[in-house]
Amino acid sequence: MNLTKILTVILLILSVGLAYKLYWSVQGTINERAKIDTTEAAIVEKLKLIREAEIVFQSVNKRYTSNWDSLVRFIETGRVPIIQRREEITQKAYGVEEVKVFVDTLGYVSARDRIFKKNHSVNAPDNAIFQGFKVKEGDMVVKNQRGYVIKVGDQSKEPPFANQGLVTKLEPIKNGSEVTKGQLLLTLTEDIFDPKTDLSTLANVPGSDLKFEVYVGVVERGGLKVQVIEVKDPKPINPIRKETNEAKNRKPLHFGSRQDVSTSGNWE
């Protein structure tokens, strides 16, 4: 083998080696980016659950909590009142009206159902003649599925569902009866968080052995003292999410604020 062939073989081996190294360098970057995206998606989902739990906890207890055990216990055993607000207007002399506001407690729902589930009311889109349901209680339906038939003028219509969920209640409406625009026809219940969520890991940041940091405090606004809350990932997996980063959406994933009355998340 002459020198030219030897150099050719050496260059070929070097080229293959460099190509292999470049491929795995690029693939490694792609894999790392995918890992970051997957982990951050899980963190956002966990923050959304914590936020909803804190909001419901505050509505019942008139305060937020920074104690994870208290929050988990509330989700597991707490009850949330179903409130109805109504007004009575009495006409007084000289055209003056007296308005009395009454707040009635109609019952209670478990804190877990209030946090994990969302009810969707399906209402009549127009004044019409009701012609029947196409679903029954206990059915799972999806968006754009047809669930009932109404007749508007001479035309029968099957309006699509705008939401998905379990059919939990059909209103007692007889076929052939009149319905008015906005009248409740049926109710759907949708799971907005995974019902199999392990609440014992509520405080844990996905992808690490750390816990979310919780700050609960009070600030003064307009002469009134109001509560604030902030929950954040203490050590972001994403290198661009540094605490000192000026861009709000590049700071550690969090919701709420220590200075403002807000529960918005910086991923939104």
N, C-alpha and C positions, 0 to 999 in steps of 0.2 A: 504494500500500500504506500503510494507516494504521499508527499507532504500535503498536496492539495486535497486529496481525499481525507486525510487525517483531520485537516482544518475544517473541512466540510462537515464531517461527523461531529466534531467538537461543537461547531456553531449550531448544528441541528439540535444537539442535546441541550445546549444552553438556551436555545429558542423555546424548546418544549418546556424546559424548567421555568423560564420566565413567564411563559403563557399560563402554565399551571399555577404559579404563584400569583399572577395577576387575577386569574379566575377566582381563586379562593379568597383573595383580598376583597374583590368586588362582592362575591357571594357572602362573605362574612359581614360586610357592611349592610347588605340587604337583610340578612338574617337578624342582625342586631336591631335594625330599624323596625322589622316586623315584631320582634320581641318587645320593644319599647311601645309600639302602637297597641299591642295586645294588652300589655300591663296597664297602660294608661287608660284604656277603655274599661278595664276591670275596676280601676281606682275611681273613675268618674261614676260608674254604676254604684259603687259602694258609697260615695259621697252623696249621691242623689237619695239613697235609702236613709242615710244618717240625717240628711236635711229634712226629709219628710217626717221622720220620727221625732226630730227636735221641734218642728213646727207643731205637730199634733200634741207633743208633750207640753209645749208652752201654752197651747190653747186650753188645756185642762188645768195645768198647775200654775199658770200665770208667770212662768219663768222658764228659762232654758236650763239644761243641766250639763255639767262637765264630767259627771260621774257615769262611766260606762255601765256599771252594774245597775244603776237606777234606770237608765234608758232601756237596757235590755229587759229588765223586770217589767217596765211599763208596757213595752211591746207585747210581752208574753201574757200579762195578767190585767193590764189596764182597761178601763172602759171610757168611751167618749160619748157624751150626751148628744142626742139628735135635737137640735134647737130649731124652733120655728118663731120667727119674729112677725108680729102683726100689729096693726095700728087701728085705733078706734077714733074716729073724728066726730066731734060733737059741735053742732052749730050753736054759738052763743049769740047774745044780743049785739046789735050793730055790725053784723056780718063777721064777727070774730069767730074763728074756729079753734077748738081745743083738741089737741092731738095727744092721745095717750098711747104709749108704746108698751106692748106686752111681749115678754119673752117666755115661751112655753117649752118645757122639756117633754118631747114626745116619747122618748125611750133612750136606749143606749145601744151602742155597737162596740164590739171589741176593738181595742186599739190596733191589734194586728190587722183586722179587716180594714179599718180606716186607713192604715198606712200602706198596706200591700195591694189593696183593691181600689178600683175607681168605677163608679156607676155612670152609665151613659143613658140619658133619657132619649127615647125615640118619639118624636112628636109629629102630629099630622102636618104636612107641609102646606096644606090649603084646606079650605072648606070643601067637604066631599062626602060621598056616601061610602061607608066602610063595607068592603066585600070579603073580608076574611084574612086570617093569619096564614102564613106559609111555614111558620116555625112553631115550636111548642116549648114550654118551660123545660129547661135542662139541655136544650140544644146549644152547641157551640157554633157561633157564626163568625164570618169574616167580613172585612170591608167590601163594599159593593155587592154583597149578597142581597137578594130580594127576600123580604120577610113578611110583607103584607100587601094587600091589594085595595086600592081605593078608586072610586069613580068620580072624576072631576068633569062636570058637564056630561058630555056623551062619551068621554074617553076614560078607559080603565088604565090605571098606572100602577107600577110596582117600584116605588122609590127605593134606591139602594141604601144600605147601611153606611153611615159615615165612620163608624167605629166597629171594633171587633169585641167579642167577649161571650160570656155565657148568658143565655136568656133566663133571667131570674124571675121575671114577672110579666104576664100578659094582662092588660086591663080587661075587665069584663064588658067588652063591646060586642053587641050583637050584629051579625051580618045584616046589612040593609039599613042600619041606623046612621044618622047624620053625625059627622065629627066636624069640629071647628079647627081652624088653623091654630097650631100650637098645642092642641090637646094631646095629652100623654097617651101613647098607644102601648108601649112596652118598655122594659128596662133591661139593659145589658150590664153585666159586671165583668170587668177586665182585670186580670192580674197585671199590675204595673211593675212588680218586682217578683223575682223567683220565689215561689212559695216554699221551696226546699232550702232557702237560705239558712245557713248555720249561724244563729244569732250569737253563739259563744265567740265567734270570730268577728263580730261587728266592728270592733275597734282596730282590727289588724289591717295594715296596708297591704294589698295584694302584691305579691312578688318580693316581699321583704319580711323581716322579723320585727319590724317597727309598728308602733301604733300611731294613729292619727293624733295630731295635736288639737286640743279643744280650748278655745278661749271664750269665756262668758263674762260679760261686764255690763256696766251701765254708763250711758253718756247723756248729756243734757242737750235737748233740742227744743227751742222755743219756750224755755222755762220749765220744760217737763223732763223728768228722768225716764229714759227708755232703755230697754235691754238690747244688747248687741251680742252676736255670736260669730265666731270664726272657727272653721274646722279645716285643717290643711294637711297635706302630705309633707312630713318633716324632712324627707331626704329623697327628692325626685330622682327617678331612674333616668330621666331625660336630661342630658347634660346642658341643654339650652334653658332649662327651667331653674335658673339661679335666683335666690332671694333678692339679689342686687339688680337683677335685670329690670330695666325701666319699662319694658313692654308688659302691660298688665296680663295679657294672655300668654306670656312666657314665664311668668312667675310660678312657683309651686302650685299644683292643682289645689284649689280650695273653694269654699263657698263662704259667704258672709263677709263681715268686716269688723274691725275693732273700733272704727270711728263712725261708720255710717249704719243707719237702720236698713239693712239689706240682707237677704239670704241668697242672692244671685251667685252663680258659680262662674269662675273665669274661663270655663270651657264653652260657655254659652254665647 
